[in-house]
Amino acid sequence: MNSLNRAVTGKRIAVEPPHPEPTMSGWYTTSGPELPLLPQTGDVNCDCLVIGGGWMGLHAARRYAELNPDSSVILVDADRIGNNASGRCMGFVIDLAHNPRKQDFVEDIKGNKEELFVNLEGIAYIRSAVEEHGVDCDWDPQGKYHSAATAHGVDDLRRFSEALDALGQRYSWVDTAEIQAMTGSKHYIKALHHPGTILLQPAKYLKNATKSLPANVTVHENTPIVGVQFGIPRHVCETPAGAIRASKVIICASGYLTRFGFFKDRAIPLYTFASMTRQLIDNELSQVGNKPAYGLIPANSFGTTVRRTVDNRLILRNVYSYATDFKTTQRDVTRARVQQQIAFDRRWPGLSSIGFESSWGGLLTLAQNGGMVFGELDRNVYGAAFCNGTGVARGAAFGKAVAELAAGRSSPVIDILKTRAKPSRPYPKAVTALGVRVVTAVRFRQAGAEV
């Protein structure tokens, strides 16, 4: 157990459940039939309770059940799986993220190699669900395009290419004519294609992977944990309609882990926002390029991320906001939608009048020092949290690893994650909130036409 944690054994802790999202995710509403809803009721016992049905929790439940086929596993999520924070991302399963503004990004060879190793483990575990269990998720291993619309964006791409060179990574440059033909947009002037990333429909994956969980896993959605008492020999986790008594608990609830008595006040909660069009019709498709699906990462991290999906929709994501108490509002979503419409106008002015069918926000948890939570937090209580962005591959790897740790196993990924810094205590909440708002506003303006 880490000295940053305070032991909570024997104390009842009231847990405030997640605030309901003001809008549905477009990924979720277009992902097919909902899972059969089975909220938890009454008092039940299990060998292992996994809290949180996102990238970490889903894969933690799967892995623990695989390693312990005779153990009973319960997976709970406060919302519908696929409409939670994990289902609100852009669906990039990234092997190597880039952050060209980080001063030591190019020089940190060891850190980047470890990051790549961990992410590849996560990708492999997701791929095994697709290939071995037939999980339908619009799996597309085409890689990602880092796109630039300005000269300073091209400079960012060059810095990224230097890191790829140092790591021996393959990539290719995409010239103006090619990126404009691919996207149908004259907005872009250059791109860098980096293979290795998978594109998928996140809500579809989460829902269908839940269906394929081992038979010894029971899933309860719309089941927030509202109180906990960690104890020996069993932990008691209260729900609105009963209690779950578990020999082991694995908390994979993103920044909400701090509400369970661990790493209190160390999360910096941000929301990022996206908007999705309706399905484009034939004469509209001719305006969005000659590639039927693609994913564009902005050269500037505060620029606009774009997906063209296999079902012929466009999704644009930009705008970050500090989420006081992990909450966002309809007003926040509406404000972001305005910025996404501006980005739409810039890229496809002849098409943008169709607007958006849906808009939503998704939680992103950071630590001030970039640290993460991983390991045994108290006796037979384990946790993984604080992805600090690019959470699909990371989340799957973290969830798989924390389940293996809880099952008494070891692995190279566990060894790497044990060395990661723990989340540091940020400045007071009011100062942090102000700082995030100022920095994001400045960075958003500096990104210019990359937005």
C-alpha positions as CSV (number, residue, x, y, z in Angstrom):
1,M,0.0,0.0,0.0
2,N,1.2,3.5,-0.8
3,S,1.9,6.0,1.9
4,L,-0.2,8.5,0.0
5,N,-3.3,6.5,0.8
6,R,-5.0,6.6,4.2
7,A,-6.4,3.3,5.4
8,V,-10.2,3.3,5.5
9,T,-10.8,-0.2,6.9
10,G,-13.8,-0.3,9.3
11,K,-15.1,3.2,8.5
12,R,-18.4,3.7,6.6
13,I,-17.9,6.2,3.8
14,A,-20.8,7.9,2.1
15,V,-20.1,8.0,-1.6
16,E,-21.7,10.7,-3.8
17,P,-22.7,9.0,-7.1
18,P,-21.8,10.5,-10.4
19,H,-24.0,13.5,-11.6
20,P,-26.3,12.5,-14.5
21,E,-25.1,13.6,-17.9
22,P,-27.2,16.4,-19.4
23,T,-27.2,14.7,-22.9
24,M,-26.8,11.3,-24.4
25,S,-23.7,10.4,-26.2
26,G,-24.2,10.1,-30.0
27,W,-22.0,7.0,-30.0
28,Y,-24.4,5.4,-27.6
29,T,-27.6,6.3,-29.4
30,T,-26.2,4.9,-32.7
31,S,-24.7,1.8,-31.2
32,G,-27.6,-0.6,-31.5
33,P,-29.9,-2.3,-28.9
34,E,-29.3,-1.5,-25.3
35,L,-28.1,-4.2,-22.9
36,P,-30.7,-5.9,-20.9
37,L,-31.0,-3.7,-17.8
38,L,-30.4,-5.5,-14.5
39,P,-30.0,-3.1,-11.6
40,Q,-28.7,-4.6,-8.4
41,T,-31.4,-5.3,-5.7
42,G,-31.2,-6.9,-2.3
43,D,-28.1,-8.2,-0.5
44,V,-25.7,-10.3,-2.4
45,N,-22.3,-11.8,-2.0
46,C,-19.4,-12.2,-4.5
47,D,-15.8,-13.0,-4.5
48,C,-14.8,-9.9,-6.4
49,L,-16.7,-6.6,-7.0
50,V,-15.5,-4.3,-9.9
51,I,-16.8,-0.8,-9.7
52,G,-17.0,1.0,-13.0
53,G,-17.9,-0.4,-16.4
54,G,-15.5,1.6,-18.6
55,W,-12.2,0.7,-20.3
56,M,-10.6,-0.2,-17.0
57,G,-13.5,-1.8,-15.1
58,L,-14.8,-3.9,-18.0
59,H,-11.4,-5.4,-18.7
60,A,-10.6,-5.8,-15.0
61,A,-13.8,-7.8,-14.6
62,R,-13.1,-9.9,-17.7
63,R,-9.5,-10.7,-16.7
64,Y,-10.3,-11.5,-13.1
65,A,-13.0,-13.8,-14.2
66,E,-10.7,-15.5,-16.7
67,L,-8.1,-16.1,-14.1
68,N,-10.6,-17.3,-11.5
69,P,-13.3,-19.2,-13.3
70,D,-14.8,-20.6,-10.1
71,S,-15.1,-17.1,-8.5
72,S,-18.2,-15.0,-8.7
73,V,-17.5,-11.5,-10.1
74,I,-20.0,-8.6,-10.1
75,L,-19.4,-5.5,-12.3
76,V,-21.5,-2.4,-11.5
77,D,-21.8,0.9,-13.4
78,A,-23.6,4.0,-12.2
79,D,-25.0,4.6,-15.7
80,R,-25.5,2.5,-18.8
81,I,-22.3,0.9,-20.1
82,G,-21.4,2.7,-23.3
83,N,-23.0,5.9,-22.2
84,N,-20.5,6.4,-19.4
85,A,-17.3,8.5,-19.8
86,S,-15.5,5.7,-21.6
87,G,-18.3,5.6,-24.3
88,R,-18.0,9.3,-24.8
89,C,-14.4,9.4,-26.2
90,M,-13.5,9.6,-29.9
91,G,-12.8,5.9,-30.3
92,F,-9.0,6.1,-31.0
93,V,-7.2,3.1,-29.5
94,I,-3.8,4.8,-29.5
95,D,-0.5,2.9,-29.3
96,L,1.7,6.0,-28.9
97,A,0.2,9.3,-27.9
98,H,2.0,12.6,-28.8
99,N,2.5,15.7,-26.8
100,P,4.9,17.9,-28.8
101,R,4.5,20.8,-26.3
102,K,5.9,18.7,-23.5
103,Q,9.5,19.8,-23.1
104,D,11.1,16.3,-22.7
105,F,8.7,14.5,-25.2
106,V,11.4,13.8,-27.7
107,E,14.1,13.0,-25.2
108,D,12.0,10.7,-22.9
109,I,12.8,7.6,-24.8
110,K,12.4,5.2,-21.8
111,G,9.0,6.7,-20.9
112,N,7.8,6.6,-24.4
113,K,8.9,3.0,-24.9
114,E,7.2,2.0,-21.6
115,E,4.0,3.9,-22.7
116,L,4.1,2.0,-26.0
117,F,4.6,-1.3,-24.3
118,V,1.6,-0.8,-22.0
119,N,-0.6,0.5,-24.7
120,L,0.2,-2.4,-27.0
121,E,-0.8,-4.7,-24.2
122,G,-4.2,-2.9,-24.0
123,I,-4.7,-3.1,-27.8
124,A,-3.9,-6.8,-27.8
125,Y,-6.5,-7.4,-25.1
126,I,-9.1,-5.4,-26.9
127,R,-8.3,-7.2,-30.1
128,S,-8.7,-10.6,-28.5
129,A,-12.3,-9.7,-27.6
130,V,-12.9,-8.8,-31.2
131,E,-11.2,-11.8,-32.7
132,E,-11.9,-14.5,-30.2
133,H,-15.3,-13.4,-28.9
134,G,-16.7,-11.7,-32.0
135,V,-17.2,-8.3,-30.4
136,D,-18.7,-6.0,-33.1
137,C,-17.2,-2.5,-32.8
138,D,-16.4,-1.3,-36.3
139,W,-12.8,-2.3,-35.7
140,D,-10.5,-0.5,-38.2
141,P,-6.7,-0.8,-37.9
142,Q,-5.9,2.0,-40.3
143,G,-3.9,4.1,-37.9
144,K,-4.4,7.8,-37.3
145,Y,-3.6,11.0,-39.2
146,H,-2.1,13.9,-37.4
147,S,-3.4,16.9,-39.3
148,A,-2.2,20.5,-39.6
149,A,-4.0,23.5,-40.9
150,T,-1.4,26.1,-40.1
151,A,2.4,26.6,-40.3
152,H,2.7,26.3,-36.5
153,G,0.7,23.0,-36.8
154,V,3.2,21.7,-39.3
155,D,6.0,22.6,-36.8
156,D,4.2,20.5,-34.2
157,L,4.1,17.6,-36.6
158,R,7.8,17.9,-37.3
159,R,8.5,17.7,-33.5
160,F,6.4,14.6,-33.3
161,S,8.2,13.1,-36.2
162,E,11.5,13.6,-34.3
163,A,10.2,11.5,-31.4
164,L,9.0,8.8,-33.8
165,D,12.5,8.7,-35.4
166,A,14.1,8.4,-32.0
167,L,11.8,5.5,-31.2
168,G,12.3,3.8,-34.5
169,Q,8.6,4.2,-35.4
170,R,7.2,4.0,-38.9
171,Y,5.3,7.0,-40.3
172,S,4.6,8.8,-43.6
173,W,4.0,12.4,-44.6
174,V,0.8,13.3,-46.3
175,D,1.0,16.3,-48.6
176,T,-1.6,18.9,-49.2
177,A,-3.2,17.4,-52.2
178,E,-3.5,14.0,-50.6
179,I,-5.0,15.2,-47.2
180,Q,-7.4,17.5,-49.0
181,A,-8.5,14.7,-51.3
182,M,-8.9,12.3,-48.4
183,T,-11.0,14.7,-46.4
184,G,-12.7,16.8,-49.1
185,S,-11.5,19.8,-47.1
186,K,-9.2,22.6,-48.2
187,H,-8.7,23.4,-44.5
188,Y,-5.8,21.0,-44.1
189,I,-2.3,21.6,-45.5
190,K,-0.3,18.7,-44.3
191,A,-0.6,15.5,-42.2
192,L,1.5,12.7,-40.7
193,H,0.1,9.2,-40.8
194,H,1.2,7.0,-37.9
195,P,0.1,3.3,-38.2
196,G,-0.7,1.3,-35.1
197,T,-3.8,3.1,-33.8
198,I,-7.2,1.3,-34.1
199,L,-10.4,3.2,-34.8
200,L,-13.6,1.8,-33.3
201,Q,-17.1,2.7,-32.1
202,P,-16.5,3.0,-28.4
203,A,-20.1,2.5,-27.1
204,K,-20.6,-0.4,-29.5
205,Y,-17.4,-2.1,-28.2
206,L,-18.3,-1.5,-24.5
207,K,-21.8,-2.9,-24.9
208,N,-20.9,-5.9,-27.0
209,A,-17.8,-6.7,-24.9
210,T,-20.0,-6.7,-21.9
211,K,-22.2,-9.3,-23.6
212,S,-19.2,-11.5,-24.1
213,L,-17.9,-11.4,-20.5
214,P,-17.2,-14.8,-18.9
215,A,-20.3,-16.6,-17.4
216,N,-19.1,-16.0,-13.9
217,V,-19.5,-12.2,-14.3
218,T,-22.9,-10.6,-13.3
219,V,-23.4,-7.0,-14.6
220,H,-25.6,-4.4,-12.9
221,E,-26.1,-1.1,-14.7
222,N,-27.7,2.0,-13.2
223,T,-26.2,0.8,-10.0
224,P,-24.1,3.5,-8.3
225,I,-22.3,2.7,-5.1
226,V,-23.6,5.1,-2.4
227,G,-21.7,3.9,0.6
228,V,-18.8,1.6,1.5
229,Q,-17.3,0.0,4.5
230,F,-14.1,-1.8,3.8
231,G,-13.5,-4.6,6.3
232,I,-12.3,-8.1,7.0
233,P,-13.2,-10.6,5.8
234,R,-15.7,-8.8,3.5
235,H,-16.2,-5.4,2.2
236,V,-19.8,-4.0,2.2
237,C,-20.7,-1.7,-0.8
238,E,-24.2,-0.2,-0.6
239,T,-26.3,0.5,-3.6
240,P,-29.7,2.4,-3.7
241,A,-31.5,-1.0,-3.5
242,G,-29.3,-3.2,-1.3
243,A,-25.7,-4.1,-0.6
244,I,-22.9,-6.1,-2.2
245,R,-20.5,-8.0,0.1
246,A,-17.3,-8.8,-1.6
247,S,-14.0,-10.5,-0.6
248,K,-12.1,-8.2,-3.0
249,V,-13.0,-4.9,-4.5
250,I,-11.4,-3.3,-7.6
251,I,-12.3,0.4,-8.1
252,C,-12.1,1.5,-11.7
253,A,-14.2,4.6,-11.4
254,S,-11.9,7.3,-12.9
255,G,-11.6,10.4,-10.7
256,Y,-14.6,9.2,-8.7
257,L,-12.2,6.8,-7.0
258,T,-11.3,9.7,-4.7
259,R,-14.8,9.6,-3.3
260,F,-14.1,6.1,-1.8
261,G,-11.6,7.5,0.6
262,F,-8.4,7.3,-1.4
263,F,-6.3,10.1,-2.9
264,K,-8.8,12.7,-1.7
265,D,-8.9,16.0,-3.7
266,R,-6.1,14.9,-6.1
267,A,-8.2,14.7,-9.2
268,I,-8.4,17.5,-11.7
269,P,-11.7,16.8,-13.5
270,L,-12.1,18.1,-17.1
271,Y,-14.8,17.7,-19.6
272,T,-14.2,17.6,-23.4
273,F,-17.1,17.9,-25.8
274,A,-18.1,16.4,-29.2
275,S,-20.9,16.8,-31.7
276,M,-22.1,14.3,-34.3
277,T,-23.9,14.8,-37.6
278,R,-26.7,12.7,-38.9
279,Q,-25.8,10.1,-41.5
280,L,-24.7,11.9,-44.7
281,I,-26.5,11.2,-47.9
282,D,-24.9,10.5,-51.3
283,N,-24.4,14.1,-52.6
284,E,-23.1,15.1,-49.2
285,L,-20.6,12.2,-49.0
286,S,-18.9,13.5,-52.1
287,Q,-17.8,16.6,-50.1
288,V,-16.0,14.8,-47.3
289,G,-13.3,13.0,-49.3
290,N,-12.5,9.8,-51.0
291,K,-11.7,7.8,-47.8
292,P,-14.8,6.2,-46.3
293,A,-13.6,6.4,-42.7
294,Y,-10.8,8.2,-41.0
295,G,-9.6,9.7,-37.8
296,L,-7.8,13.1,-37.6
297,I,-5.8,14.1,-34.5
298,P,-5.0,17.9,-34.5
299,A,-1.4,18.8,-34.6
300,N,-2.1,21.2,-31.7
301,S,-3.7,19.4,-28.7
302,F,-6.3,22.2,-28.4
303,G,-7.3,21.9,-32.0
304,T,-10.3,19.9,-33.4
305,T,-10.3,16.1,-33.5
306,V,-12.4,14.6,-36.4
307,R,-13.8,11.2,-37.1
308,R,-15.6,10.1,-40.3
309,T,-17.4,7.0,-39.2
310,V,-18.2,3.8,-41.1
311,D,-21.9,4.7,-41.0
312,N,-21.2,8.0,-42.8
313,R,-21.2,10.6,-40.0
314,L,-18.8,13.3,-39.0
315,I,-17.8,13.8,-35.4
316,L,-15.9,16.9,-34.2
317,R,-14.4,17.3,-30.8
318,N,-12.9,20.4,-29.2
319,V,-13.2,22.6,-26.1
320,Y,-12.1,21.6,-22.6
321,S,-13.6,22.9,-19.4
322,Y,-12.9,22.4,-15.7
323,A,-15.7,20.3,-14.2
324,T,-16.3,21.4,-10.6
325,D,-17.3,18.4,-8.6
326,F,-17.2,16.3,-11.8
327,K,-20.3,18.0,-13.2
328,T,-21.1,19.5,-16.5
329,T,-24.3,21.2,-17.7
330,Q,-26.5,21.6,-20.7
331,R,-25.2,25.1,-21.0
332,D,-21.6,23.8,-21.2
333,V,-22.6,21.3,-24.0
334,T,-24.4,24.1,-25.9
335,R,-21.4,26.4,-25.7
336,A,-19.1,23.7,-27.0
337,R,-21.5,22.9,-29.8
338,V,-21.2,26.5,-31.0
339,Q,-17.4,26.1,-31.2
340,Q,-17.8,22.8,-33.0
341,Q,-20.1,24.4,-35.6
342,I,-17.3,27.0,-36.2
343,A,-14.9,24.2,-36.8
344,F,-17.4,22.5,-39.1
345,D,-17.8,25.7,-41.1
346,R,-14.0,26.0,-41.5
347,R,-13.6,22.5,-42.8
348,W,-16.7,21.9,-44.9
349,P,-18.4,25.2,-45.6
350,G,-20.6,23.7,-48.3
351,L,-21.9,21.1,-45.9
352,S,-21.9,22.6,-42.5
353,S,-25.5,23.9,-42.7
354,I,-26.8,20.4,-41.8
355,G,-25.6,21.0,-38.2
356,F,-25.4,18.3,-35.6
357,E,-27.7,15.5,-34.6
358,S,-26.3,15.2,-31.1
359,S,-23.7,16.8,-28.8
360,W,-22.2,15.6,-25.5
361,G,-19.4,15.9,-23.0
362,G,-17.2,13.3,-21.5
363,L,-15.1,13.3,-18.3
364,L,-11.3,13.3,-18.4
365,T,-9.4,13.0,-15.1
366,L,-5.9,14.5,-14.8
367,A,-3.4,14.7,-12.0
368,Q,-1.3,17.9,-11.6
369,N,1.9,15.9,-11.9
370,G,0.6,13.4,-14.5
371,G,0.5,10.7,-11.9
372,M,-1.9,7.7,-11.8
373,V,-3.5,5.4,-9.2
374,F,-2.5,1.8,-9.5
375,G,-2.2,-1.0,-7.0
376,E,-3.6,-2.2,-3.7
377,L,-5.1,0.7,-1.9
378,D,-6.1,-1.1,1.3
379,R,-6.3,-4.7,2.3
380,N,-8.0,-6.5,-0.7
381,V,-9.0,-3.2,-2.2
382,Y,-7.4,-2.4,-5.5
383,G,-7.7,0.5,-7.8
384,A,-6.7,2.0,-11.2
385,A,-7.5,5.5,-12.1
386,F,-6.3,8.8,-13.7
387,C,-5.6,7.9,-17.3
388,N,-4.5,11.5,-18.0
389,G,-5.9,11.2,-21.6
390,T,-5.8,8.7,-24.4
391,G,-7.6,6.3,-22.2
392,V,-8.8,3.4,-24.4
393,A,-5.6,1.4,-24.8
394,R,-4.3,2.6,-21.5
395,G,-7.6,1.8,-19.7
396,A,-7.7,-1.7,-21.1
397,A,-4.1,-2.3,-20.1
398,F,-4.6,-0.8,-16.6
399,G,-7.8,-2.8,-16.0
400,K,-6.2,-6.0,-17.1
401,A,-3.1,-5.4,-15.0
402,V,-5.0,-4.4,-11.8
403,A,-7.1,-7.6,-12.1
404,E,-4.0,-9.7,-12.4
405,L,-2.5,-8.0,-9.4
406,A,-5.7,-8.7,-7.4
407,A,-5.4,-12.3,-8.5
408,G,-1.9,-12.6,-7.2
409,R,-0.2,-12.5,-10.6
410,S,2.8,-10.5,-11.9
411,S,3.5,-9.1,-15.3
412,P,5.9,-6.6,-17.0
413,V,3.0,-4.1,-17.2
414,I,2.4,-4.4,-13.5
415,D,6.0,-3.7,-12.9
416,I,5.9,-0.6,-15.1
417,L,2.7,0.8,-13.5
418,K,4.1,0.3,-10.0
419,T,6.9,2.7,-10.8
420,R,4.5,5.5,-12.0
421,A,4.2,8.6,-9.9
422,K,1.1,8.8,-7.7
423,P,-1.2,11.7,-8.2
424,S,0.1,14.8,-6.4
425,R,-2.1,17.2,-4.5
426,P,-3.1,20.1,-6.8
427,Y,-3.5,23.7,-5.8
428,P,-6.7,24.5,-3.9
429,K,-9.8,23.8,-6.0
430,A,-10.6,27.5,-6.6
431,V,-7.1,28.2,-7.8
432,T,-7.0,25.0,-9.9
433,A,-10.3,25.8,-11.5
434,L,-9.2,29.4,-12.4
435,G,-5.9,28.2,-13.7
436,V,-7.5,25.5,-15.9
437,R,-10.0,28.1,-17.3
438,V,-7.3,30.6,-18.1
439,V,-4.8,28.1,-19.6
440,T,-7.5,26.4,-21.7
441,A,-8.8,29.7,-23.0
442,V,-5.3,30.9,-23.9
443,R,-4.3,27.6,-25.5
444,F,-7.6,27.5,-27.4
445,R,-6.9,31.0,-28.9
446,Q,-3.3,30.1,-29.6
447,A,-4.5,27.0,-31.6
448,G,-6.1,29.4,-34.0
449,A,-7.2,27.7,-37.2
450,E,-6.3,24.3,-35.8
451,V,-9.6,24.5,-33.9
